Amino acid sequence: MRGKFKRNGLSRNKDGWTKAQWEAAQERQGGCCAICGDKVKLCSDHTHADPPVPRELLCRTCNSGLGMFRDNPRLLVIAAQYLVEHTPEPYTRLVLSKHGDHLEDRDGVSVP
C-alpha cells in the first residue's frame, strides 16, 4: 500500500484511498490484481486528477503498464489490436469487439 493512513481510518493516503476503501478492495478482489488476476503485492490504482480518485488494486506490472499508456483507453485498445495482428496462431484469428471491451473470433463469438 502506498502512503500511510491515520489511525481513525478516515484520512486518505496520497493516492486518495481511505483505509476502508483499501480493505474493501482487497476483500472484493480476493487479494488479486484487478487486471491480470495475479495474487501478488498490490498497489493502489487511481486517476491523476486533483485530488486523485481511487479505482482498483493492481499489481505493479499492470499499474505501470497503464501509466506507460498514459491511462488512455484508446491507446490501450490500439495496442491490444496491434498485438492480436502481430501474434502467431491461434491468436491471429482474434479481433477486438466493436466496443473494444473484449476479444472475439472472426465470427463474433466472445473469447475468454
LOPALUM-401723 format. One line per field, with one value per atom (N, C-alpha, C): residue number from 1; residue in one letter; x, y, z. Coordinates in Angstrom, 3 decimals, padded with zeros to 6 digits. Example, Ala and Ser with C-alpha at 12.3 -4.5 7.8 and 13.67 -1.06 7.14 Angstrom:
2
nr = [1 1 1 2 2 2] .
rest = [a a a s s s] .
xx = [013.190 012.300 013.200 012.850 013.670 012.900] .
yy = [-005.690 -004.500 -003.300 -002.250 -001.060 000.030] .
zz = [007.800 007.800 007.800 007.080 007.140 007.870] .
// end
This chain:
112
nr = [1 1 1 2 2 2 3 3 3 4 4 4 5 5 5 6 6 6 7 7 7 8 8 8 9 9 9 10 10 10 11 11 11 12 12 12 13 13 13 14 14 14 15 15 15 16 16 16 17 17 17 18 18 18 19 19 19 20 20 20 21 21 21 22 22 22 23 23 23 24 24 24 25 25 25 26 26 26 27 27 27 28 28 28 29 29 29 30 30 30 31 31 31 32 32 32 33 33 33 34 34 34 35 35 35 36 36 36 37 37 37 38 38 38 39 39 39 40 40 40 41 41 41 42 42 42 43 43 43 44 44 44 45 45 45 46 46 46 47 47 47 48 48 48 49 49 49 50 50 50 51 51 51 52 52 52 53 53 53 54 54 54 55 55 55 56 56 56 57 57 57 58 58 58 59 59 59 60 60 60 61 61 61 62 62 62 63 63 63 64 64 64 65 65 65 66 66 66 67 67 67 68 68 68 69 69 69 70 70 70 71 71 71 72 72 72 73 73 73 74 74 74 75 75 75 76 76 76 77 77 77 78 78 78 79 79 79 80 80 80 81 81 81 82 82 82 83 83 83 84 84 84 85 85 85 86 86 86 87 87 87 88 88 88 89 89 89 90 90 90 91 91 91 92 92 92 93 93 93 94 94 94 95 95 95 96 96 96 97 97 97 98 98 98 99 99 99 100 100 100 101 101 101 102 102 102 103 103 103 104 104 104 105 105 105 106 106 106 107 107 107 108 108 108 109 109 109 110 110 110 111 111 111 112 112 112] .
rest = [m m m r r r g g g k k k f f f k k k r r r n n n g g g l l l s s s r r r n n n k k k d d d g g g w w w t t t k k k a a a q q q w w w e e e a a a a a a q q q e e e r r r q q q g g g g g g c c c c c c a a a i i i c c c g g g d d d k k k v v v k k k l l l c c c s s s d d d h h h t t t h h h a a a d d d p p p p p p v v v p p p r r r e e e l l l l l l c c c r r r t t t c c c n n n s s s g g g l l l g g g m m m f f f r r r d d d n n n p p p r r r l l l l l l v v v i i i a a a a a a q q q y y y l l l v v v e e e h h h t t t p p p e e e p p p y y y t t t r r r l l l v v v l l l s s s k k k h h h g g g d d d h h h l l l e e e d d d r r r d d d g g g v v v s s s v v v p p p] .
xx = [000.843 000.000 000.894 000.598 001.398 000.887 001.762 001.358 000.837 000.564 000.106 -001.268 -002.031 -003.330 -003.217 -004.032 -004.098 -004.932 -004.769 -005.418 -006.940 -007.577 -009.032 -009.640 -008.812 -009.289 -010.015 -010.154 -010.871 -009.939 -008.720 -007.775 -007.365 -007.015 -006.635 -005.120 -004.639 -003.220 -003.027 -001.806 -001.574 -002.189 -002.651 -003.329 -004.843 -005.339 -006.763 -007.559 -006.898 -007.584 -007.727 -008.907 -009.039 -008.692 -008.425 -008.128 -009.312 -010.536 -011.739 -011.871 -011.561 -011.619 -010.599 -009.396 -008.334 -008.763 -009.261 -009.669 -010.845 -011.797 -012.930 -012.462 -011.517 -010.985 -010.227 -009.456 -008.729 -009.727 -010.795 -011.816 -012.523 -012.974 -013.711 -012.870 -011.587 -010.692 -010.016 -010.255 -009.632 -008.119 -007.583 -006.139 -005.450 -006.230 -005.678 -005.744 -004.842 -004.822 -006.132 -006.725 -007.990 -007.853 -006.637 -006.448 -006.001 -004.863 -004.304 -004.712 -005.193 -005.628 -004.527 -003.282 -002.185 -002.363 -001.994 -002.074 -000.668 -000.350 000.963 000.728 001.808 001.666 000.969 -000.054 -000.857 -000.574 -000.805 -000.676 -001.994 -002.178 -003.441 -003.437 -004.346 -004.507 -005.470 -005.231 -006.031 -005.942 -006.912 -006.847 -005.744 -005.392 -004.378 -005.016 -006.279 -006.983 -006.484 -006.904 -006.544 -007.836 -008.220 -007.481 -007.661 -006.735 -006.843 -008.081 -008.665 -009.830 -009.408 -009.609 -009.236 -010.016 -009.342 -010.013 -010.034 -008.999 -008.904 -007.465 -007.211 -005.857 -005.246 -004.023 -003.331 -001.951 -001.427 -000.033 000.832 002.082 002.981 003.101 003.129 003.269 002.088 000.868 -000.324 -000.450 -000.165 -000.239 000.763 001.974 002.990 002.569 001.979 001.519 000.500 -000.463 -001.450 -000.761 000.184 000.916 001.700 002.296 003.066 002.174 000.888 -000.071 -000.836 -000.299 -000.844 -002.315 -002.698 -004.083 -005.093 -004.700 -005.535 -006.147 -007.454 -008.089 -007.941 -007.976 -007.837 -006.491 -005.426 -004.108 -004.018 -004.654 -004.639 -005.378 -006.510 -007.258 -006.421 -005.769 -004.913 -003.758 -003.158 -002.055 -002.535 -003.716 -004.259 -004.485 -005.045 -005.271 -003.931 -002.935 -001.599 -001.062 -001.193 -000.707 -001.455 -002.773 -003.569 -003.104 -002.866 -002.469 -001.036 -000.199 001.215 001.625 000.683 000.947 000.602 001.453 001.199 -000.061 -000.493 -001.656 -001.583 -002.671 -004.057 -004.624 -003.844 -004.375 -004.646 -004.091 -004.305 -005.745 -006.504 -007.912 -008.788 -008.218 -008.998 -009.011 -010.113 -010.250 -010.909 -010.725 -011.434 -012.887 -013.785 -015.199 -015.376 -016.518 -016.724 -016.709 -016.978 -016.912 -015.526 -014.629 -013.271 -013.148 -014.166 -014.130 -013.811 -013.699 -013.314 -012.854 -012.255 -011.819 -012.900 -012.976 -013.912 -013.158 -013.715 -013.177 -013.822 -013.398 -013.893 -015.382 -015.989 -017.438 -018.212 -017.533 -018.200 -018.450 -017.826 -018.004 -016.962 -017.427 -016.521 -015.530 -014.309 -013.239 -012.835 -012.757 -012.374 -010.954] .
yy = [-001.161 000.000 001.231 002.166 003.365 004.420 005.018 006.040 005.425 006.248 005.774 006.346 005.600 006.051 006.504 007.442 007.817 006.785 006.716 005.678 005.682 006.817 006.851 006.194 005.850 005.169 006.083 007.352 008.264 009.080 009.294 010.062 009.265 009.973 009.331 009.309 008.263 008.275 009.211 009.348 010.338 009.954 008.699 008.279 008.420 008.966 009.225 008.105 007.037 005.887 006.068 005.712 005.581 004.141 003.904 002.542 001.628 002.125 001.324 000.963 001.905 001.616 000.537 000.672 -000.294 -001.687 -001.787 -003.084 -003.671 -002.829 -003.303 -003.820 -003.106 -003.546 -004.867 -004.998 -006.256 -007.408 -007.200 -008.235 -008.549 -007.516 -007.674 -008.398 -008.068 -008.634 -009.917 -010.315 -011.532 -011.453 -010.242 -010.062 -010.191 -010.148 -010.328 -009.024 -008.895 -007.742 -007.689 -006.510 -006.339 -006.550 -006.550 -006.747 -008.171 -008.599 -009.910 -011.029 -010.682 -011.701 -012.320 -011.871 -012.418 -012.045 -012.984 -012.733 -012.382 -011.108 -010.573 -009.312 -008.671 -007.394 -006.408 -005.755 -004.860 -003.402 -002.554 -001.121 -000.457 000.749 001.454 002.186 001.774 002.495 003.648 004.759 005.953 006.847 007.741 008.730 009.730 010.515 011.537 012.920 012.935 014.196 014.780 015.975 016.590 016.940 016.225 015.133 013.824 012.858 011.568 010.801 010.025 009.195 007.732 006.950 005.531 004.753 003.758 002.873 001.473 000.686 -000.681 -000.916 -002.122 -002.517 -003.320 -002.964 -003.608 -004.070 -005.071 -005.450 -004.346 -004.316 -003.261 -003.286 -004.480 -004.584 -003.954 -004.316 -003.764 -002.268 -001.838 -000.418 000.380 -000.139 000.530 000.555 -000.563 -000.634 000.440 000.641 001.703 003.057 003.276 004.539 004.757 003.688 003.802 004.227 003.849 004.251 005.504 006.216 007.492 007.377 006.201 005.954 006.264 006.058 006.396 005.114 004.878 003.655 003.486 004.559 004.472 003.864 004.316 003.762 002.285 001.914 000.512 -000.379 000.101 -000.672 -000.829 000.236 000.173 -000.801 -000.749 -001.658 -003.107 -003.357 -004.720 -005.225 -004.394 -004.795 -005.065 -004.247 -004.453 -005.829 -006.169 -007.474 -008.615 -008.469 -009.507 -009.685 -008.588 -008.650 -009.137 -009.009 -009.370 -010.521 -011.375 -012.537 -013.777 -014.824 -016.029 -016.781 -017.727 -018.580 -019.130 -019.433 -019.289 -017.904 -017.006 -015.714 -014.761 -015.002 -014.086 -014.122 -015.108 -015.166 -014.287 -013.676 -012.872 -011.408 -010.741 -009.309 -008.675 -007.393 -006.678 -006.508 -006.590 -006.353 -004.918 -004.643 -003.291 -002.237 -002.654 -001.723 -001.691 -002.583 -002.608 -003.123 -003.859 -004.284 -005.763 -006.542 -007.943 -008.448 -009.655 -010.263 -011.206 -011.297 -012.198 -012.936 -014.094 -014.706 -013.984 -014.319 -013.579 -013.780 -014.772 -014.981 -014.211 -013.427 -012.620 -013.319 -014.503 -015.230 -014.745 -014.378 -013.879 -014.953 -014.509 -015.401 -014.972 -015.945 -015.583 -015.064] .
zz = [000.000 000.000 000.000 -000.850 -000.957 000.020 000.750 001.692 002.981 003.955 005.254 005.549 006.344 006.791 008.240 008.637 010.044 010.783 012.071 012.876 012.793 012.550 012.542 011.304 010.326 009.129 008.155 008.462 007.578 006.702 007.156 006.357 005.132 004.109 002.849 002.705 001.972 001.651 000.455 -000.032 -001.090 -002.436 -002.580 -003.806 -003.702 -002.574 -002.428 -001.777 -001.332 -000.738 000.776 001.302 002.748 003.107 004.363 004.816 004.532 004.745 004.498 003.016 002.109 000.668 000.300 000.856 000.582 001.026 002.250 002.787 001.999 001.584 000.790 -000.575 -001.194 -002.495 -002.345 -001.279 -001.021 -000.923 -000.172 000.010 -001.312 -002.013 -003.278 -004.324 -004.372 -005.386 -004.916 -003.695 -003.189 -003.136 -002.989 -002.931 -004.278 -005.364 -006.714 -007.508 -008.457 -009.363 -010.157 -010.264 -010.986 -012.492 -013.020 -014.461 -014.770 -014.243 -014.622 -013.679 -012.489 -011.543 -010.704 -010.882 -010.085 -008.620 -007.753 -006.316 -005.841 -005.942 -005.569 -004.750 -004.331 -003.632 -004.564 -004.048 -004.879 -004.555 -005.537 -005.330 -005.712 -005.238 -005.441 -006.770 -007.659 -008.915 -008.658 -009.308 -009.087 -010.307 -010.440 -011.515 -011.190 -012.158 -011.936 -011.863 -011.441 -011.202 -009.885 -009.598 -008.323 -007.596 -006.563 -005.913 -006.667 -006.456 -007.132 -006.677 -007.601 -007.297 -007.387 -006.313 -006.338 -007.402 -008.027 -008.971 -008.376 -008.594 -008.060 -007.614 -007.107 -006.725 -007.872 -008.241 -009.353 -008.920 -009.640 -009.431 -010.032 -009.653 -010.128 -011.656 -012.246 -013.703 -014.427 -014.024 -014.682 -014.423 -013.207 -012.883 -013.718 -013.859 -014.679 -016.144 -016.604 -017.993 -018.311 -017.411 -017.625 -017.698 -016.814 -016.807 -018.089 -018.613 -019.854 -021.022 -020.947 -021.976 -021.560 -020.570 -020.101 -019.691 -019.163 -018.727 -019.827 -021.081 -022.233 -022.810 -022.583 -023.087 -024.596 -025.350 -026.810 -027.196 -026.541 -026.844 -026.463 -025.358 -024.934 -025.929 -026.458 -027.463 -028.726 -029.154 -030.344 -030.094 -028.916 -028.588 -028.578 -028.021 -027.997 -029.417 -030.286 -031.674 -032.368 -032.094 -032.653 -032.264 -030.970 -030.511 -031.182 -031.317 -031.972 -033.410 -034.111 -035.523 -035.718 -034.703 -034.843 -033.942 -033.600 -032.774 -033.578 -033.521 -034.317 -033.875 -034.739 -034.454 -033.044 -032.368 -032.829 -032.574 -031.990 -031.578 -032.730 -033.905 -035.024 -035.509 -035.098 -035.508 -034.623 -033.598 -032.671 -033.085 -032.799 -033.055 -031.835 -031.696 -030.636 -031.032 -030.058 -030.327 -030.817 -031.418 -031.945 -030.841 -029.589 -028.469 -027.841 -028.282 -027.769 -026.354 -025.870 -024.474 -024.281 -025.352 -025.235 -026.600 -026.598 -027.848 -028.379 -029.689 -030.355 -031.454 -031.845 -033.058 -034.241 -035.439 -036.613 -036.866 -036.183 -036.305 -035.248 -034.421 -033.416 -032.098 -031.883 -030.644 -029.636 -028.430 -027.389 -026.968 -026.710 -026.276 -024.870 -023.936 -022.555 -022.467] .
// end
